Amino acid sequence: MEIRLKTKILFFALLICVISAMIFGEVIIAYHFDHECTAIDIYCPVCLKINVLNNFLKTLMTASVILYLAALLFSFNIKRLKYLILYPYQLTSVKLKIRSNS
């Protein structure tokens, strides 16, 4: 298999894993929404599971927002950088619309 195809397959597999973890986390939180803790001590397994899932989902949300912002900034900068990096010597006075009066 080509390396790019393997990379794409691994990327989509990771994406499916993350999305399924988010969905199942939300399902578990919704299922235990009306949980009334009967444990006297602080080690209730349901409460711990809900807290861990809440923290996990908050972390994923923060990471996805940062990823979207990075992709947005990269997409704006790539258009400008393409001409500066790939075509620096192809600029002529006609392309720059410089008028010479001499």
C-alpha positions in Angstrom: 0.0 0.0 0.0 1.0 3.5 -0.6 2.2 5.5 2.4 -0.4 8.2 1.9 -3.2 5.7 1.7 -2.0 4.1 5.0 -1.8 7.6 6.6 -5.3 8.4 5.5 -6.7 5.1 6.8 -5.0 5.6 10.1 -6.3 9.2 10.3 -9.9 8.1 9.6 -9.6 5.2 12.1 -8.4 7.6 14.8 -11.2 10.1 13.9 -13.8 7.3 14.2 -12.4 6.3 17.5 -12.5 9.8 18.9 -16.0 10.4 17.6 -17.3 7.1 19.0 -15.7 7.9 22.4 -17.4 11.2 22.4 -20.8 9.7 21.5 -20.6 6.8 24.0 -19.4 9.3 26.7 -22.4 11.4 26.1 -24.7 8.3 26.2 -23.2 7.2 29.5 -23.6 10.6 31.0 -27.2 10.9 29.8 -28.0 7.4 31.1 -26.7 8.3 34.6 -28.1 11.8 34.5 -30.4 11.3 37.5 -27.9 9.4 39.6 -28.4 9.8 43.3 -25.2 8.8 45.0 -25.9 6.4 47.9 -22.3 5.9 48.7 -21.2 7.4 52.0 -17.6 7.8 51.0 -16.3 9.8 48.1 -15.5 6.7 46.0 -18.8 6.2 44.1 -17.9 4.4 40.8 -20.7 6.1 38.9 -19.8 9.6 40.1 -16.1 8.9 39.3 -17.1 7.7 35.8 -19.2 10.8 35.2 -16.4 13.1 36.3 -13.8 11.4 34.1 -16.1 11.5 31.1 -16.9 15.2 31.7 -13.2 16.1 31.9 -12.5 13.9 28.8 -15.2 15.7 26.8 -14.0 19.1 27.9 -10.5 18.2 26.8 -11.7 17.0 23.4 -13.7 20.1 22.9 -10.7 22.3 23.7 -8.5 20.3 21.4 -11.0 20.4 18.5 -11.4 24.2 18.8 -7.6 24.6 18.8 -7.4 22.3 15.7 -10.1 24.2 13.9 -8.4 27.6 14.6 -5.0 26.2 13.5 -6.6 24.9 10.2 -8.3 28.2 9.6 -5.1 30.2 10.2 -3.1 27.9 8.0 -5.7 28.1 5.2 -5.5 31.9 5.2 -1.7 31.9 5.3 -1.1 29.3 2.7 -2.6 31.5 -0.1 -0.2 34.3 0.8 2.8 32.1 1.4 2.4 30.2 -1.8 3.4 33.3 -3.8 6.2 34.3 -1.5 7.8 30.9 -1.3 7.1 29.3 -4.6 7.2 32.3 -7.0 9.6 34.9 -5.6 11.5 35.5 -8.8 8.6 35.6 -11.2 7.5 39.1 -10.2 8.1 41.6 -13.0 7.2 45.3 -13.2 4.2 44.4 -15.3 2.9 42.0 -12.7 3.5 44.5 -10.0 2.0 47.2 -12.1 4.9 49.6 -11.6 4.8 52.5 -14.0 8.1 54.1 -15.0 7.9 57.8 -16.1 11.4 57.9 -17.5 
